[in-house]
Amino acid sequence: MPVEITMNGQLGLMLPSDDGHRAVLSFVVGDGRIARIDAVRNPDKLRRV
């Protein structure tokens, strides 16, 4: 189940997976619309999440 988080000051979702790794999606919003979605799955970058 996705978990709402804040990543680098932006709204994000943490997505757990069956293999024990996580993925994080962060959303950049401009003019009330999603302008960009950044995805991070590197475990070294997600240690603090």
N, C-alpha and C positions, 0 to 999 in steps of 0.2 A: 504494500500500500504506500503510495507517495506521501511524503511528509513535507509540509511547507517550511521553508527555511529562508534566512537572509544570507546571501553569498555576495561578498564584495559590495555590500550596500544595496543590492538589488533583490527583488523577489525571486525566489527559486524553489525548486522541488528536488528533494532527495529521493532517488528511486533505488530501493534495495533489490537485489537479485538473488536467485537461488544458489549461485556459486559463491555467495558471501561478499562479493564486491558491490560497491555502490556507484551510482552515477548521479551527477547533479546537473540540473538544467537551471540556468539563470536567465531571466528575461529583462531585456532593456526596453523600456516603454518610452515612446515619444508621441506627443499629440494624442494621448489616450489610446494608442495602439501599440501592439508588440512590434518593435522595430528590428529586434535581433534576439535570437536564442543561442546562448553559449552552452555547450555540453562539456563536462569534465568527467572522465572516468579513471584517470591516473590516480592510483591509491596514494602516491606520495603527495599529491596536491590536495587530497581529501582527508588528511590525518586529523585536522581540527574540526571537521564537520561531524 
